[in-house]
């Protein structure tokens, strides 16, 4: 028993292929998912700049849509929205009760190819409360 020596041999070829395969899958997923997530962050920032105004509830639906498109064109390279399709994606909804504020609702779906026939799908469905103007 005292003469028995245990030595570590290191990783096997099969183990190395498993680790490299796992790293490749994580990198592929990250590279394909990042543009979708980055687009979501840019769209959220554009909407936050509109609804963050103190009198955003007094804006008409068309004014909100126009401001949103102008923000996207000025600060991003997102071409998903235009004057023809913005009505399908951005709307203003009333609150459930009279005390609830109006809300801007943006909905769209974005896809990116993950690998061959597999695709990533991001569903963006978010509401922003519109602020009432302060009366002095």
N, CA, C and O atoms as CSV, one atom per row, in Angstrom:
chain,resi,resn,atom,element,x,y,z
A,1,UNK,N,N,0.802,-1.190,0.000
A,1,UNK,CA,C,0.000,0.000,0.000
A,1,UNK,C,C,0.846,1.256,0.000
A,1,UNK,O,O,0.480,2.245,-0.635
A,2,UNK,N,N,1.942,1.238,0.682
A,2,UNK,CA,C,2.789,2.404,0.722
A,2,UNK,C,C,3.475,2.638,-0.617
A,2,UNK,O,O,3.830,3.771,-0.940
A,3,UNK,N,N,3.661,1.600,-1.382
A,3,UNK,CA,C,4.324,1.725,-2.662
A,3,UNK,C,C,3.388,2.181,-3.786
A,3,UNK,O,O,3.838,2.531,-4.877
A,4,UNK,N,N,2.080,2.172,-3.505
A,4,UNK,CA,C,1.124,2.573,-4.529
A,4,UNK,C,C,1.172,4.082,-4.701
A,4,UNK,O,O,1.020,4.835,-3.739
A,5,UNK,N,N,1.382,4.510,-5.924
A,5,UNK,CA,C,1.446,5.937,-6.217
A,5,UNK,C,C,0.254,6.304,-7.095
A,5,UNK,O,O,-0.032,5.634,-8.088
A,6,UNK,N,N,-0.418,7.347,-6.725
A,6,UNK,CA,C,-1.507,7.813,-7.578
A,6,UNK,C,C,-1.037,9.101,-8.236
A,6,UNK,O,O,-0.599,10.042,-7.573
A,7,UNK,N,N,-1.137,9.113,-9.509
A,7,UNK,CA,C,-0.743,10.315,-10.240
A,7,UNK,C,C,-1.906,10.744,-11.127
A,7,UNK,O,O,-2.625,9.928,-11.703
A,8,UNK,N,N,-2.049,12.014,-11.205
A,8,UNK,CA,C,-3.121,12.558,-12.024
A,8,UNK,C,C,-2.644,12.597,-13.469
A,8,UNK,O,O,-1.542,13.062,-13.759
A,9,UNK,N,N,-3.481,12.105,-14.364
A,9,UNK,CA,C,-3.082,11.999,-15.757
A,9,UNK,C,C,-3.519,13.195,-16.586
A,9,UNK,O,O,-3.002,13.377,-17.689
A,10,UNK,N,N,-4.448,14.022,-16.109
A,10,UNK,CA,C,-4.923,15.171,-16.881
A,10,UNK,C,C,-6.222,14.847,-17.588
A,10,UNK,O,O,-6.847,13.817,-17.337
A,11,UNK,N,N,-6.611,15.734,-18.466
A,11,UNK,CA,C,-7.884,15.582,-19.164
A,11,UNK,C,C,-7.693,14.656,-20.360
A,11,UNK,O,O,-6.657,14.684,-21.025
A,12,UNK,N,N,-8.699,13.842,-20.622
A,12,UNK,CA,C,-8.629,12.943,-21.766
A,12,UNK,C,C,-9.065,13.695,-23.021
A,12,UNK,O,O,-9.602,14.799,-22.938
A,13,UNK,N,N,-8.831,13.097,-24.166
A,13,UNK,CA,C,-9.223,13.708,-25.425
A,13,UNK,C,C,-10.735,13.895,-25.483
A,13,UNK,O,O,-11.220,14.928,-25.943
A,14,UNK,N,N,-11.471,12.903,-25.021
A,14,UNK,CA,C,-12.930,12.992,-25.009
A,14,UNK,C,C,-13.392,14.113,-24.075
A,14,UNK,O,O,-14.310,14.859,-24.416
A,15,UNK,N,N,-12.782,14.236,-22.933
A,15,UNK,CA,C,-13.106,15.318,-22.012
A,15,UNK,C,C,-12.799,16.672,-22.597
A,15,UNK,O,O,-13.576,17.613,-22.430
A,16,UNK,N,N,-11.669,16.787,-23.286
A,16,UNK,CA,C,-11.293,18.032,-23.932
A,16,UNK,C,C,-12.295,18.406,-25.024
A,16,UNK,O,O,-12.664,19.575,-25.144
A,17,UNK,N,N,-12.740,17.438,-25.819
A,17,UNK,CA,C,-13.735,17.702,-26.868
A,17,UNK,C,C,-15.067,18.144,-26.250
A,17,UNK,O,O,-15.742,19.013,-26.801
A,18,UNK,N,N,-15.442,17.563,-25.131
A,18,UNK,CA,C,-16.670,17.951,-24.445
A,18,UNK,C,C,-16.575,19.401,-23.964
A,18,UNK,O,O,-17.513,20.175,-24.154
A,19,UNK,N,N,-15.476,19.767,-23.357
A,19,UNK,CA,C,-15.286,21.135,-22.854
A,19,UNK,C,C,-15.262,22.125,-24.012
A,19,UNK,O,O,-15.915,23.166,-23.939
A,20,UNK,N,N,-14.527,21.827,-25.075
A,20,UNK,CA,C,-14.478,22.719,-26.230
A,20,UNK,C,C,-15.839,22.852,-26.914
A,20,UNK,O,O,-16.210,23.937,-27.361
A,21,UNK,N,N,-16.577,21.748,-26.993
A,21,UNK,CA,C,-17.918,21.788,-27.577
A,21,UNK,C,C,-18.857,22.670,-26.758
A,21,UNK,O,O,-19.626,23.453,-27.317
A,22,UNK,N,N,-18.794,22.545,-25.457
A,22,UNK,CA,C,-19.624,23.364,-24.576
A,22,UNK,C,C,-19.272,24.845,-24.726
A,22,UNK,O,O,-20.166,25.687,-24.807
A,23,UNK,N,N,-18.001,25.162,-24.764
A,23,UNK,CA,C,-17.569,26.559,-24.939
A,23,UNK,C,C,-18.036,27.090,-26.292
A,23,UNK,O,O,-18.470,28.238,-26.385
A,24,UNK,N,N,-17.954,26.272,-27.342
A,24,UNK,CA,C,-18.392,26.694,-28.673
A,24,UNK,C,C,-19.890,26.992,-28.692
A,24,UNK,O,O,-20.318,27.963,-29.316
A,25,UNK,N,N,-20.683,26.173,-28.022
A,25,UNK,CA,C,-22.131,26.398,-27.972
A,25,UNK,C,C,-22.448,27.687,-27.234
A,25,UNK,O,O,-23.304,28.452,-27.677
A,26,UNK,N,N,-21.780,27.942,-26.125
A,26,UNK,CA,C,-22.011,29.163,-25.359
A,26,UNK,C,C,-21.610,30.393,-26.180
A,26,UNK,O,O,-22.325,31.395,-26.186
A,27,UNK,N,N,-20.485,30.319,-26.862
A,27,UNK,CA,C,-20.038,31.448,-27.684
A,27,UNK,C,C,-21.013,31.681,-28.843
A,27,UNK,O,O,-21.361,32.827,-29.125
A,28,UNK,N,N,-21.455,30.626,-29.513
A,28,UNK,CA,C,-22.404,30.754,-30.619
A,28,UNK,C,C,-23.707,31.392,-30.140
A,28,UNK,O,O,-24.224,32.306,-30.783
A,29,UNK,N,N,-24.232,30.919,-29.029
A,29,UNK,CA,C,-25.470,31.477,-28.493
A,29,UNK,C,C,-25.291,32.948,-28.133
A,29,UNK,O,O,-26.170,33.764,-28.410
A,30,UNK,N,N,-24.170,33.293,-27.521
A,30,UNK,CA,C,-23.913,34.681,-27.130
A,30,UNK,C,C,-23.805,35.582,-28.350
A,30,UNK,O,O,-24.369,36.676,-28.364
A,31,UNK,N,N,-23.094,35.139,-29.365
A,31,UNK,CA,C,-22.914,35.949,-30.573
A,31,UNK,C,C,-24.246,36.165,-31.280
A,31,UNK,O,O,-24.478,37.239,-31.835
A,32,UNK,N,N,-25.116,35.176,-31.270
A,32,UNK,CA,C,-26.410,35.295,-31.951
A,32,UNK,C,C,-27.450,36.043,-31.108
A,32,UNK,O,O,-28.317,36.714,-31.668
A,33,UNK,N,N,-27.382,35.943,-29.789
A,33,UNK,CA,C,-28.374,36.579,-28.924
A,33,UNK,C,C,-28.036,38.032,-28.626
A,33,UNK,O,O,-28.942,38.822,-28.362
A,34,UNK,N,N,-26.774,38.408,-28.658
A,34,UNK,CA,C,-26.388,39.769,-28.294
A,34,UNK,C,C,-27.055,40.845,-29.149
A,34,UNK,O,O,-27.526,41.835,-28.590
A,35,UNK,N,N,-27.121,40.703,-30.492
A,35,UNK,CA,C,-27.790,41.757,-31.277
A,35,UNK,C,C,-29.260,41.954,-30.897
A,35,UNK,O,O,-29.754,43.081,-30.893
A,36,UNK,N,N,-29.953,40.869,-30.578
A,36,UNK,CA,C,-31.355,40.988,-30.177
A,36,UNK,C,C,-31.475,41.721,-28.846
A,36,UNK,O,O,-32.329,42.591,-28.679
A,37,UNK,N,N,-30.627,41.368,-27.922
A,37,UNK,CA,C,-30.672,42.010,-26.609
A,37,UNK,C,C,-30.243,43.471,-26.700
A,37,UNK,O,O,-30.823,44.326,-26.031
A,38,UNK,N,N,-29.255,43.763,-27.503
A,38,UNK,CA,C,-28.800,45.143,-27.691
A,38,UNK,C,C,-29.906,45.992,-28.325
A,38,UNK,O,O,-30.108,47.142,-27.935
A,39,UNK,N,N,-30.613,45.431,-29.290
A,39,UNK,CA,C,-31.736,46.136,-29.913
A,39,UNK,C,C,-32.810,46.438,-28.875
A,39,UNK,O,O,-33.375,47.532,-28.867
A,40,UNK,N,N,-33.090,45.492,-28.014
A,40,UNK,CA,C,-34.080,45.698,-26.951
A,40,UNK,C,C,-33.662,46.849,-26.045
A,40,UNK,O,O,-34.498,47.678,-25.685
A,41,UNK,N,N,-32.407,46.918,-25.676
A,41,UNK,CA,C,-31.932,47.993,-24.813
A,41,UNK,C,C,-32.040,49.352,-25.500
A,41,UNK,O,O,-32.403,50.336,-24.855
A,42,UNK,N,N,-31.734,49.425,-26.789
A,42,UNK,CA,C,-31.831,50.681,-27.524
A,42,UNK,C,C,-33.276,51.139,-27.665
A,42,UNK,O,O,-33.561,52.331,-27.548
A,43,UNK,N,N,-34.181,50.215,-27.911
A,43,UNK,CA,C,-35.600,50.561,-28.030
A,43,UNK,C,C,-36.153,50.998,-26.686
A,43,UNK,O,O,-36.940,51.941,-26.616
A,44,UNK,N,N,-35.749,50.323,-25.618
A,44,UNK,CA,C,-36.188,50.715,-24.276
A,44,UNK,C,C,-35.698,52.121,-23.943
A,44,UNK,O,O,-36.445,52.914,-23.371
A,45,UNK,N,N,-34.471,52.433,-24.289
A,45,UNK,CA,C,-33.935,53.778,-24.032
A,45,UNK,C,C,-34.696,54.830,-24.830
A,45,UNK,O,O,-34.964,55.915,-24.315
A,46,UNK,N,N,-35.045,54.531,-26.074
A,46,UNK,CA,C,-35.800,55.481,-26.899
A,46,UNK,C,C,-37.184,55.730,-26.304
A,46,UNK,O,O,-37.649,56.870,-26.276
A,47,UNK,N,N,-37.840,54.683,-25.832
A,47,UNK,CA,C,-39.166,54.860,-25.227
A,47,UNK,C,C,-39.074,55.580,-23.886
A,47,UNK,O,O,-39.926,56.409,-23.567
A,48,UNK,N,N,-38.048,55.270,-23.100
A,48,UNK,CA,C,-37.894,55.938,-21.806
A,48,UNK,C,C,-37.689,57.440,-21.971
A,48,UNK,O,O,-38.130,58.219,-21.125
A,49,UNK,N,N,-37.032,57.853,-23.038
A,49,UNK,CA,C,-36.830,59.286,-23.253
A,49,UNK,C,C,-38.149,59.981,-23.585
A,49,UNK,O,O,-38.306,61.167,-23.295
A,50,UNK,N,N,-39.089,59.272,-24.180
A,50,UNK,CA,C,-40.388,59.860,-24.510
A,50,UNK,C,C,-41.299,59.885,-23.284
A,50,UNK,O,O,-41.873,60.922,-22.952
A,51,UNK,N,N,-41.426,58.750,-22.621
A,51,UNK,CA,C,-42.365,58.680,-21.494
A,51,UNK,C,C,-41.804,59.349,-20.247
A,51,UNK,O,O,-42.541,59.566,-19.286
A,52,UNK,N,N,-40.541,59.675,-20.240
A,52,UNK,CA,C,-39.941,60.347,-19.093
A,52,UNK,C,C,-40.264,61.825,-19.030
A,52,UNK,O,O,-40.008,62.469,-18.013
A,53,UNK,N,N,-40.826,62.380,-20.106
A,53,UNK,CA,C,-41.204,63.788,-20.111
A,53,UNK,C,C,-42.358,64.000,-19.132
A,53,UNK,O,O,-43.234,63.143,-19.020
A,54,UNK,N,N,-42.367,65.128,-18.425
A,54,UNK,CA,C,-43.415,65.347,-17.424
A,54,UNK,C,C,-44.835,65.383,-17.997
A,54,UNK,O,O,-45.787,65.066,-17.283
A,55,UNK,N,N,-44.993,65.753,-19.245
A,55,UNK,CA,C,-46.328,65.853,-19.827
A,55,UNK,C,C,-46.560,64.809,-20.924
A,55,UNK,O,O,-47.279,65.077,-21.887
A,56,UNK,N,N,-45.967,63.640,-20.789
A,56,UNK,CA,C,-46.074,62.633,-21.846
A,56,UNK,C,C,-47.505,62.135,-22.018
A,56,UNK,O,O,-47.859,61.680,-23.105
A,57,UNK,N,N,-48.333,62.206,-20.989
A,57,UNK,CA,C,-49.721,61.758,-21.113
A,57,UNK,C,C,-50.543,62.692,-21.987
A,57,UNK,O,O,-51.576,62.289,-22.521
A,58,UNK,N,N,-50.100,63.926,-22.138
A,58,UNK,CA,C,-50.850,64.874,-22.970
A,58,UNK,C,C,-50.504,64.740,-24.457
A,58,UNK,O,O,-51.166,65.344,-25.300
A,59,UNK,N,N,-49.478,63.960,-24.781
A,59,UNK,CA,C,-49.114,63.752,-26.181
A,59,UNK,C,C,-50.133,62.839,-26.857
A,59,UNK,O,O,-50.661,61.918,-26.235
A,60,UNK,N,N,-50.402,63.098,-28.123
A,60,UNK,CA,C,-51.291,62.209,-28.872
A,60,UNK,C,C,-50.524,60.947,-29.260
A,60,UNK,O,O,-49.297,60.891,-29.167
A,61,UNK,N,N,-51.268,59.949,-29.690
A,61,UNK,CA,C,-50.644,58.695,-30.122
A,61,UNK,C,C,-49.696,58.954,-31.282
A,61,UNK,O,O,-48.601,58.393,-31.327
A,62,UNK,N,N,-50.106,59.795,-32.215
A,62,UNK,CA,C,-49.261,60.102,-33.369
A,62,UNK,C,C,-47.980,60.825,-32.952
A,62,UNK,O,O,-46.916,60.574,-33.516
A,63,UNK,N,N,-48.078,61.717,-31.971
A,63,UNK,CA,C,-46.886,62.420,-31.492
A,63,UNK,C,C,-45.922,61.459,-30.806
A,63,UNK,O,O,-44.707,61.584,-30.959
A,64,UNK,N,N,-46.453,60.508,-30.058
A,64,UNK,CA,C,-45.598,59.509,-29.406
A,64,UNK,C,C,-44.913,58.646,-30.452
A,64,UNK,O,O,-43.714,58.385,-30.353
A,65,UNK,N,N,-45.654,58.205,-31.445
A,65,UNK,CA,C,-45.070,57.382,-32.515
A,65,UNK,C,C,-43.991,58.145,-33.278
A,65,UNK,O,O,-42.920,57.610,-33.563
A,66,UNK,N,N,-44.292,59.403,-33.602
A,66,UNK,CA,C,-43.325,60.212,-34.347
A,66,UNK,C,C,-42.059,60.439,-33.523
A,66,UNK,O,O,-40.951,60.336,-34.050
A,67,UNK,N,N,-42.214,60.746,-32.239
A,67,UNK,CA,C,-41.049,60.947,-31.358
A,67,UNK,C,C,-40.231,59.669,-31.233
A,67,UNK,O,O,-39.001,59.707,-31.222
A,68,UNK,N,N,-40.924,58.542,-31.138
A,68,UNK,CA,C,-40.235,57.252,-31.044
A,68,UNK,C,C,-39.403,56.988,-32.288
A,68,UNK,O,O,-38.239,56.601,-32.188
A,69,UNK,N,N,-39.998,57.196,-33.472
A,69,UNK,CA,C,-39.258,56.984,-34.723
A,69,UNK,C,C,-38.076,57.933,-34.837
A,69,UNK,O,O,-36.999,57.528,-35.275
A,70,UNK,N,N,-38.261,59.186,-34.450
A,70,UNK,CA,C,-37.155,60.145,-34.510
A,70,UNK,C,C,-36.031,59.757,-33.558
A,70,UNK,O,O,-34.857,59.872,-33.911
A,71,UNK,N,N,-36.374,59.301,-32.359
A,71,UNK,CA,C,-35.349,58.842,-31.411
A,71,UNK,C,C,-34.567,57.662,-31.965
A,71,UNK,O,O,-33.343,57.605,-31.845
A,72,UNK,N,N,-35.280,56.718,-32.574
A,72,UNK,CA,C,-34.591,55.550,-33.136
A,72,UNK,C,C,-33.669,55.943,-34.280
A,72,UNK,O,O,-32.545,55.449,-34.369
A,73,UNK,N,N,-34.131,56.821,-35.151
A,73,UNK,CA,C,-33.314,57.232,-36.293
A,73,UNK,C,C,-32.100,58.035,-35.852
A,73,UNK,O,O,-31.033,57.932,-36.457
A,74,UNK,N,N,-32.256,58.834,-34.801
A,74,UNK,CA,C,-31.163,59.702,-34.358
A,74,UNK,C,C,-30.107,58.957,-33.564
A,74,UNK,O,O,-28.924,59.285,-33.649
A,75,UNK,N,N,-30.515,57.957,-32.789
A,75,UNK,CA,C,-29.571,57.343,-31.844
A,75,UNK,C,C,-29.205,55.902,-32.165
A,75,UNK,O,O,-28.253,55.382,-31.585
A,76,UNK,N,N,-29.918,55.237,-33.063
A,76,UNK,CA,C,-29.652,53.819,-33.320
A,76,UNK,C,C,-29.600,53.560,-34.817
A,76,UNK,O,O,-29.817,54.459,-35.629
A,77,UNK,N,N,-29.312,52.328,-35.159
A,77,UNK,CA,C,-29.360,51.902,-36.557
A,77,UNK,C,C,-30.466,50.862,-36.757
A,77,UNK,O,O,-30.363,50.009,-37.638
A,78,UNK,N,N,-31.505,50.931,-35.955
A,78,UNK,CA,C,-32.619,49.988,-36.031
A,78,UNK,C,C,-33.580,50.450,-37.122
A,78,UNK,O,O,-34.090,51.569,-37.080
A,79,UNK,N,N,-33.818,49.583,-38.093
A,79,UNK,CA,C,-34.702,49.898,-39.206
A,79,UNK,C,C,-35.993,49.085,-39.170
A,79,UNK,O,O,-36.716,49.033,-40.165
A,80,UNK,N,N,-36.281,48.465,-38.062
A,80,UNK,CA,C,-37.448,47.606,-37.925
A,80,UNK,C,C,-38.758,48.400,-38.010
A,80,UNK,O,O,-39.764,47.897,-38.509
A,81,UNK,N,N,-38.736,49.631,-37.524
A,81,UNK,CA,C,-39.944,50.444,-37.463
A,81,UNK,C,C,-39.873,51.557,-38.502
A,81,UNK,O,O,-38.819,52.155,-38.715
A,82,UNK,N,N,-41.008,51.828,-39.145
A,82,UNK,CA,C,-41.114,52.939,-40.088
A,82,UNK,C,C,-42.514,53.529,-39.994
A,82,UNK,O,O,-43.335,53.062,-39.204
A,83,UNK,N,N,-42.786,54.543,-40.789
A,83,UNK,CA,C,-44.084,55.218,-40.730
A,83,UNK,C,C,-45.249,54.300,-41.076
A,83,UNK,O,O,-46.364,54.512,-40.598
A,84,UNK,N,N,-45.007,53.285,-41.898
A,84,UNK,CA,C,-46.085,52.391,-42.311
A,84,UNK,C,C,-46.427,51.342,-41.250
A,84,UNK,O,O,-47.602,51.019,-41.074
A,85,UNK,N,N,-45.440,50.806,-40.545
A,85,UNK,CA,C,-45.725,49.698,-39.630
A,85,UNK,C,C,-45.734,50.086,-38.150
A,85,UNK,O,O,-45.988,49.232,-37.302
A,86,UNK,N,N,-45.464,51.348,-37.819
A,86,UNK,CA,C,-45.400,51.725,-36.408
A,86,UNK,C,C,-46.764,51.588,-35.735
A,86,UNK,O,O,-46.836,51.335,-34.533
A,87,UNK,N,N,-47.842,51.750,-36.495
A,87,UNK,CA,C,-49.193,51.619,-35.921
A,87,UNK,C,C,-49.466,50.201,-35.437
A,87,UNK,O,O,-50.257,50.006,-34.514
A,88,UNK,N,N,-48.829,49.220,-36.040
A,88,UNK,CA,C,-49.006,47.828,-35.634
A,88,UNK,C,C,-48.254,47.513,-34.344
A,88,UNK,O,O,-48.607,46.569,-33.637
A,89,UNK,N,N,-47.228,48.289,-34.033
A,89,UNK,CA,C,-46.349,47.955,-32.922
A,89,UNK,C,C,-46.502,48.847,-31.693
A,89,UNK,O,O,-46.288,48.387,-30.572
A,90,UNK,N,N,-46.862,50.098,-31.882
A,90,UNK,CA,C,-46.901,51.047,-30.770
A,90,UNK,C,C,-48.295,51.641,-30.647
A,90,UNK,O,O,-48.829,52.215,-31.596
A,91,UNK,N,N,-48.874,51.495,-29.457
A,91,UNK,CA,C,-50.196,52.040,-29.199
A,91,UNK,C,C,-50.235,52.635,-27.798
A,91,UNK,O,O,-49.365,52.371,-26.969
A,92,UNK,N,N,-51.242,53.430,-27.557
A,92,UNK,CA,C,-51.460,53.993,-26.229
A,92,UNK,C,C,-52.756,53.398,-25.700
A,92,UNK,O,O,-53.795,53.465,-26.357
A,93,UNK,N,N,-52.687,52.813,-24.505
A,93,UNK,CA,C,-53.863,52.187,-23.901
A,93,UNK,C,C,-54.218,52.910,-22.614
A,93,UNK,O,O,-53.353,53.444,-21.920
A,94,UNK,N,N,-55.503,52.914,-22.312
A,94,UNK,CA,C,-55.970,53.554,-21.084
A,94,UNK,C,C,-55.725,52.615,-19.911
A,94,UNK,O,O,-55.648,51.398,-20.077
A,95,UNK,N,N,-55.604,53.201,-18.725
A,95,UNK,CA,C,-55.434,52.402,-17.522
A,95,UNK,C,C,-56.687,51.605,-17.216
A,95,UNK,O,O,-57.761,51.908,-17.734
A,96,UNK,N,N,-56.557,50.595,-16.385
A,96,UNK,CA,C,-57.700,49.747,-16.054
A,96,UNK,C,C,-58.751,50.506,-15.246
A,96,UNK,O,O,-59.948,50.257,-15.396
A,97,UNK,N,N,-58.314,51.419,-14.399
A,97,UNK,CA,C,-59.242,52.262,-13.648
A,97,UNK,C,C,-58.979,53.715,-14.020
A,97,UNK,O,O,-58.002,54.029,-14.699
A,98,UNK,N,N,-59.862,54.592,-13.567
A,98,UNK,CA,C,-59.691,56.004,-13.907
A,98,UNK,C,C,-58.445,56.602,-13.267
A,98,UNK,O,O,-57.871,57.555,-13.795
A,99,UNK,N,N,-58.025,56.049,-12.135
A,99,UNK,CA,C,-56.841,56.588,-11.464
A,99,UNK,C,C,-55.537,56.101,-12.096
A,99,UNK,O,O,-54.483,56.696,-11.871
A,100,UNK,N,N,-55.598,55.029,-12.879
A,100,UNK,CA,C,-54.395,54.515,-13.540
A,100,UNK,C,C,-54.035,55.397,-14.735
A,100,UNK,O,O,-54.922,55.841,-15.464
A,101,UNK,N,N,-52.747,55.653,-14.943
A,101,UNK,CA,C,-52.351,56.495,-16.080
A,101,UNK,C,C,-52.458,55.736,-17.406
A,101,UNK,O,O,-52.494,54.506,-17.442
A,102,UNK,N,N,-52.506,56.509,-18.486
A,102,UNK,CA,C,-52.416,55.890,-19.807
A,102,UNK,C,C,-51.030,55.261,-19.929
A,102,UNK,O,O,-50.082,55.667,-19.256
A,103,UNK,N,N,-50.937,54.264,-20.800
A,103,UNK,CA,C,-49.666,53.571,-20.977
A,103,UNK,C,C,-49.338,53.445,-22.462
A,103,UNK,O,O,-50.217,53.231,-23.297
A,104,UNK,N,N,-48.058,53.583,-22.764
A,104,UNK,CA,C,-47.570,53.294,-24.109
A,104,UNK,C,C,-47.235,51.809,-24.146
A,104,UNK,O,O,-46.544,51.300,-23.263
A,105,UNK,N,N,-47.724,51.120,-25.163
A,105,UNK,CA,C,-47.525,49.677,-25.295
A,105,UNK,C,C,-46.786,49.408,-26.598
A,105,UNK,O,O,-47.245,49.786,-27.676
A,106,UNK,N,N,-45.642,48.755,-26.488
A,106,UNK,CA,C,-44.841,48.406,-27.659
A,106,UNK,C,C,-44.721,46.900,-27.727
A,106,UNK,O,O,-44.346,46.253,-26.749
A,107,UNK,N,N,-45.041,46.338,-28.888
A,107,UNK,CA,C,-44.964,44.896,-29.090
A,107,UNK,C,C,-44.314,44.616,-30.442
A,107,UNK,O,O,-44.689,45.204,-31.456
A,108,UNK,N,N,-43.341,43.717,-30.441
A,108,UNK,CA,C,-42.772,43.217,-31.695
A,108,UNK,C,C,-42.021,41.928,-31.416
A,108,UNK,O,O,-41.722,41.600,-30.268
A,109,UNK,N,N,-41.726,41.214,-32.470
A,109,UNK,CA,C,-40.949,39.975,-32.379
A,109,UNK,C,C,-39.713,40.120,-33.256
A,109,UNK,O,O,-39.781,40.652,-34.364
A,110,UNK,N,N,-38.589,39.641,-32.748
A,110,UNK,CA,C,-37.338,39.682,-33.503
A,110,UNK,C,C,-36.723,38.287,-33.494
A,110,UNK,O,O,-36.759,37.589,-32.481
A,111,UNK,N,N,-36.165,37.892,-34.620
A,111,UNK,CA,C,-35.534,36.581,-34.722
A,111,UNK,C,C,-34.106,36.719,-35.218
A,111,UNK,O,O,-33.737,37.701,-35.861
A,112,UNK,N,N,-33.321,35.711,-34.899
A,112,UNK,CA,C,-31.961,35.620,-35.402
A,112,UNK,C,C,-31.631,34.136,-35.552
A,112,UNK,O,O,-32.023,33.322,-34.716
A,113,UNK,N,N,-30.926,33.793,-36.597
A,113,UNK,CA,C,-30.580,32.389,-36.835
A,113,UNK,C,C,-29.552,31.949,-35.801
A,113,UNK,O,O,-28.522,32.597,-35.617
A,114,UNK,N,N,-29.841,30.854,-35.136
A,114,UNK,CA,C,-28.894,30.286,-34.182
A,114,UNK,C,C,-27.954,29.324,-34.903
A,114,UNK,O,O,-26.735,29.482,-34.852
A,115,UNK,N,N,-28.523,28.338,-35.567
A,115,UNK,CA,C,-27.722,27.365,-36.294
A,115,UNK,C,C,-28.643,26.638,-37.271
A,115,UNK,O,O,-29.653,26.066,-36.863
A,116,UNK,N,N,-28.306,26.658,-38.530
A,116,UNK,CA,C,-29.068,25.984,-39.588
A,116,UNK,C,C,-30.542,26.382,-39.508
A,116,UNK,O,O,-30.875,27.535,-39.780
A,117,UNK,N,N,-31.430,25.457,-39.141
A,117,UNK,CA,C,-32.863,25.729,-39.090
A,117,UNK,C,C,-33.327,26.208,-37.722
A,117,UNK,O,O,-34.511,26.500,-37.547
A,118,UNK,N,N,-32.445,26.295,-36.769
A,118,UNK,CA,C,-32.819,26.757,-35.433
A,118,UNK,C,C,-32.718,28.273,-35.369
A,118,UNK,O,O,-31.740,28.866,-35.825
A,119,UNK,N,N,-33.747,28.890,-34.795
A,119,UNK,CA,C,-33.748,30.339,-34.674
A,119,UNK,C,C,-34.046,30.758,-33.240
A,119,UNK,O,O,-34.758,30.074,-32.504
A,120,UNK,N,N,-33.479,31.902,-32.867
A,120,UNK,CA,C,-33.804,32.519,-31.589
A,120,UNK,C,C,-34.952,33.485,-31.833
A,120,UNK,O,O,-34.968,34.188,-32.843
A,121,UNK,N,N,-35.896,33.523,-30.931
A,121,UNK,CA,C,-37.031,34.431,-31.035
A,121,UNK,C,C,-37.102,35.261,-29.764
A,121,UNK,O,O,-37.150,34.723,-28.658
A,122,UNK,N,N,-37.108,36.582,-29.935
A,122,UNK,CA,C,-37.294,37.477,-28.807
A,122,UNK,C,C,-38.637,38.165,-28.994
A,122,UNK,O,O,-38.882,38.798,-30.021
A,123,UNK,N,N,-39.504,38.039,-27.999
A,123,UNK,CA,C,-40.793,38.712,-28.020
A,123,UNK,C,C,-40.688,39.904,-27.092
A,123,UNK,O,O,-40.426,39.750,-25.899
A,124,UNK,N,N,-40.891,41.090,-27.637
A,124,UNK,CA,C,-40.797,42.322,-26.863
A,124,UNK,C,C,-42.219,42.824,-26.668
A,124,UNK,O,O,-42.888,43.195,-27.632
A,125,UNK,N,N,-42.682,42.836,-25.420
A,125,UNK,CA,C,-44.040,43.253,-25.085
A,125,UNK,C,C,-43.957,44.036,-23.785
A,125,UNK,O,O,-43.939,43.453,-22.701
A,126,UNK,N,N,-43.905,45.366,-23.898
A,126,UNK,CA,C,-43.666,46.171,-22.709
A,126,UNK,C,C,-44.617,47.362,-22.661
A,126,UNK,O,O,-45.001,47.920,-23.689
A,127,UNK,N,N,-44.981,47.731,-21.442
A,127,UNK,CA,C,-45.832,48.882,-21.179
A,127,UNK,C,C,-45.044,49.924,-20.400
A,127,UNK,O,O,-44.261,49.589,-19.512
A,128,UNK,N,N,-45.262,51.208,-20.745
A,128,UNK,CA,C,-44.659,52.318,-20.009
A,128,UNK,C,C,-45.774,53.259,-19.580
A,128,UNK,O,O,-46.555,53.693,-20.427
A,129,UNK,N,N,-45.878,53.589,-18.302
A,129,UNK,CA,C,-46.887,54.576,-17.879
A,129,UNK,C,C,-46.496,55.968,-18.357
A,129,UNK,O,O,-45.334,56.365,-18.273
A,130,UNK,N,N,-47.477,56.696,-18.855
A,130,UNK,CA,C,-47.263,58.065,-19.313
A,130,UNK,C,C,-47.491,59.018,-18.141
A,130,UNK,O,O,-48.414,58.827,-17.349
A,131,UNK,N,N,-46.660,60.028,-18.038
A,131,UNK,CA,C,-46.719,60.954,-16.905
A,131,UNK,C,C,-47.693,62.096,-17.200
A,131,UNK,O,O,-47.719,62.656,-18.296
A,132,UNK,N,N,-48.476,62.414,-16.201
A,132,UNK,CA,C,-49.376,63.563,-16.282
A,132,UNK,C,C,-48.561,64.830,-16.091
A,132,UNK,O,O,-47.602,64.848,-15.319
A,133,UNK,N,N,-48.941,65.887,-16.792
A,133,UNK,CA,C,-48.271,67.176,-16.641
A,133,UNK,C,C,-48.560,67.766,-15.282
A,133,UNK,O,O,-49.661,67.609,-14.754
A,134,UNK,N,N,-47.576,68.448,-14.706
A,134,UNK,CA,C,-47.757,69.060,-13.397
A,134,UNK,C,C,-48.376,70.439,-13.571
A,134,UNK,O,O,-47.927,71.234,-14.396
A,135,UNK,N,N,-49.398,70.711,-12.796
A,135,UNK,CA,C,-50.031,72.038,-12.857
A,135,UNK,C,C,-49.509,72.897,-11.729
A,135,UNK,O,O,-49.554,72.500,-10.564
A,136,UNK,N,N,-49.009,74.085,-12.072
A,136,UNK,CA,C,-48.447,74.988,-11.060
A,136,UNK,C,C,-49.455,76.041,-10.676
A,136,UNK,O,O,-49.167,76.894,-9.837
